[in-house]
Amino acid sequence: MGKYIGKRLLMMIVVVFGISFIVFTIMNLTPGNAAYMILGQSASPERVAQLEEELGLNDPFFVRYFNYIVDMLHGDFGESYNTGLPVFEEIFTRFPSTLKLSTVAMFFAALIGIPVGVISAVRQYSFTDAISTTLALLFASIPSFVMGLVLMLVFSLHLRWLPATGLDSIESYILPALTLSTATMATLVRMTRSTMLEVLKQDYIRTARAKGVNERTVVLKHALKNAMLPIVTVIGVDFGYLLGGTVVIESVFSINGLGTLLITAIRMKDTPTVMAAIMFVTLAYSIVNLVVDIIYAFIDPRIKSQYERG
């Protein structure tokens, strides 16, 4: 297991550096001049040239990228072109809100999606199955910003049950987290249903039923446990989607998180902030996937033996 974790950590380092190069390249190719963004379009050419020299924008591409990587390895992510504050400080101020929102959204998605998928599989072709699969398809099809506006209109403006903006209280997490979780919830319903249907047809399930084992035990202990591998995979993969999806949701609900910081930084061509924000999301996503791989070993002993051999 230790050897496997070591290999995954090395892969994580390669992924982080690969993403950093891609993002740095994209920011370099996007139109616009960071110096003009900072000083304004009315700035004199002399002042713009001076700022470009101060920021190192006149250096060759690979020199700038190498300098950025060296500084990053020393814990220096630079200063924001927009605010002049250390990027590390801004990220750590905003990232907790984004992480908490994504975690609550995943909790909602798993809490609702997995049980509904199990019930839908156990009652295949019933009215309950038809309703759940139809709603899952509907939720998967609706864009998140549309869902957010609808929930805000109903529960905040008309019913006045929940706050519409910010993350100032426990109640304020409900609407943005539900909005963010709908697509993942729909995916979990469909994945759980299809996997459970496949497992329920296996011989050992028929044997358990023939022995008179309680149906709830058959479904929850024997079937669901063996159906968890693809479900856990969806949870791990979609957690990265949730971290990225907060960019839209934070804008809709006026949340001061990493998503709104990233949008502002992209508009201002604030390369240090964009790089740091995406690096943090990439690192968080990689860590979640590593944790998911480790959880595999506890769900399926066969995978644990493969890890130990590897």
N, C-alpha and C positions, 0 to 999 in steps of 0.2 A: 504493500500500500504506500509506504514512504517513497519508494522509487517512482511509483506512478505519479504521486503528487509532485515530486521533483520535476518529472517530465512536463507535467501540465503547467507548472510555474515557469519553466523555460519557454514553453509555447506562449504563455501569457505575455512574457516580455517581448517576444517576437511580434505578437499581435499589436501590442501597445506602440512599439516603434513603427510598425507598418502603417497603422492608422495615423500616427503623428506625421509621417511623411506624406501620406495622401492628403490630409487636411491642410498641411502647410503648402503643398503644391496647389491645391484648389484656391486657397486664400491668395496665393501669389498670382494666379491666373485671372481672378475676378477683376472686373473693371473698377476704376476708382483709385484715388490716391489717399492714403491714410493721413498724410500731412494736411491735405486740403480738408479732410473730414474733421480734423482736430481744430484747425485754425479758421475754417470757413472759406467759402469760395472767394471772398473779397480780400484774402490775404495776399501780400505782395510776393512775387516770385522769389525775392531774396530771402524772405522769412520762411517760405516753404522749403527752399533748398537747404537752409540752415537746419530746419527741423528734420528733414530727410537724412541729413548727415548725422544728427544727434541720435536718431532712431536706428541708424545702420541700414536704412532702406536702399542706399546706393551700393551696398555690397553685393557681390554675386549671390545667386540663389543658394548654392550649396554651402557657401560660407555662412550665410544667415541661418540656414537650417542646422549646421554643425554647432554654431554658437548657441542656438536655442537649446539643442539637446544637451550640451555641456552644462548650461545654466540650469536646465531642468533636473539633471542628475545631482546637482548641488542644492536642489530644493528651491531654486529661484525661477519662478514662472514669469518673471517680468512685471511690468506695471501696465495698467490699462491705459490705452491711448485716450479713452473717453473721460475717465475720472482721475487718472494719475495715481490711483491707489494700487497697492500690491495686488496682483491677480489672485494669489493664494488666499489672501484675506477675504476678497469678494466671493470666491468660490465657497469657502468654508462658512460664510455667512448665509449663502443661498442654498447650498447643497442639502443640508438637513431637511428643509421644507420639501424639496423634490423627492428625497429618499423616503420620507414619512408618507407622503401622498402616494407614491408608487407602492409602498408596502401595504397601506390600507386598501388600495385598489386591488392588489393581488389577493388580499384576505377576503374581500367581498366576492371576487371572481371565483375563488376556490370554495368558499362557504356556500355559494349558491350553485355554481356550475357543476361541481362533482356530484352532490346529492341529486340534482335534477337529472343529470345524465344516467345515474344508477337507476332511478325510478323509471326513467324512459326506457331503459334496456329491459328491466324486469317486466314492465307492462308494454311490451312491444306491440305496435299496431293498435293500441288503445287510444281513447280520446286524449288522455294525459300525454301520451307519446306524441300525438299529432300536434297538440298545443305547444309542447316544449320544443320540438324540432322547428316548428314554424316561428316561434319567438326567437329561437337561436339564430335562424337564418335572417330574421328581421334585424336583430341587434348587430349582427355581423355586417349588414349592408348599410346601416346608418352611419354617416360620418360622425366622429366624436364631437366636433364643434356644434353640429346640429342637435345631437342628443343633449349636450350641455345647455344650449339655449332653451330647448323644450323643458328640461327639468327646472331650469332657473325660472322660466315663465310660470310653470305650474306651482312649484313648491315654495318659491320665494315671493313672486309678485302677486299671485292670486290667493294661494292658501296662507302665505306668510308663516310657514312652519320652519323654514331653514334659511340661514343667511345666504346671500347671493355671491358675496365676494370675500376674499381673504381666507386666512387660516388662523383666526383668533381664538377659536374654541373647538371643542370636540364636534359639535354639531356642524361647524363650518367645513369639516372634512367630508361629510356625507355626500353632498352633491358632486363635487369634483372627483371624488374617489369612485362613485357609481358611474359617472360619465366615462372616466378613464378605464373602468373595468368591463364595460359592456362587450367590447369585441373579444377580450380574453375569456370572459364568461361564456360567450357563445361558442368559442373554440373548445373550451373545456367540456361543455355539454355534449357537443358532437363527438369529441374524442373519447370521452368517458362512455358514451352510449355505444359507439362502434366497438371499442375494446371490450366492454363488458359482454356485448352480444357474442363476440368471438370466443371469449373465455367460457361463457355459460354453455357453449356447445361441446366443451372438452369432456373426455371420458371421466376424469377424476371428479367433475361436478356431478355427472350422472351417478357415479359410484357413491358419492356422499349422500345424494338424495335417496338412492336405493337402500342405504344403511339407515335411513330414517333421521338423518341430521336435520335439525331445525332449519327452515328456509332462510331465516335471517342470518344464521351462522354460515350457511352455504354462500349467500350473497356477499356478506361483509368480510368474513374471514378467509374463505377460499377463493371466491371470484374477484372481489375488489382488490385484494392484496396482490394477486397475480396480474391485474390489469393496471397497476400503478406505474409501471415503468414508462410507458408513453405519456401518461398523465403528468408525471414529474418532469418529463422532458419538455412538455408544453409550458409548464409553470416556469421552468428555468429560462427557456427561450423568450417567452412573452414578458418576463420581468424586464429584459432589456428593451422590449417594445414599449413597456409602460414608462421606463425612464425617458425614452425618446419622445413618447406621446405627451409628456407633460408640457412640451413646448407649446402645443396648441391649447391644452386645457388651462395652463397658467395664464395665458392671454385672455381666454374667455372669462375666467373667474377672478381676474386681477390678483393673482398670487405672485408674491415677490420671491420667486424661486429661480432655479438654474435655467429653466426654459426661457423666461422673460429676459434674463441676463444674456443668454445666447443670442436671442433675436436682436436685441439692441446692439450687441457686439458685431454681429454680421452686418447690420445696417451701417455701422460706423467703420467697418473694415478694421475692427479692433482685433488683430491677429493674436496677440498674447492671450486675450480673454477667450476667444473662440477655441484656441488650441487647448488651453487648460480645462475648459468646460467639457470638451469632447474627450479629453484624456481621462477625466474623472468618471464620466459615464462609461467609457470603454473598460476602465479598471473595475468598476462596480459590476458591470455585466460579466466580465471574465471571472471574477470571484464567485458570483452567483452560479455560473456554469460549473466551476470547480466543486462547489458545495453540492450541486445536483449530482455530479458524477460520484462523489463520495457517498451520497444518500443511496445511490444505486446498489452499492455493496451491502447495505443493510436491508434492502428490499429483496434482492436476489443473491443468494449465496454463490451462485455460479459466477457472477460478475466479480465477487470478492476474490474468488480463487484465481480469476484471470489477472486481477490487480496484483495479487501476491506473486504470481509467476512472472508478471511484467516488471 
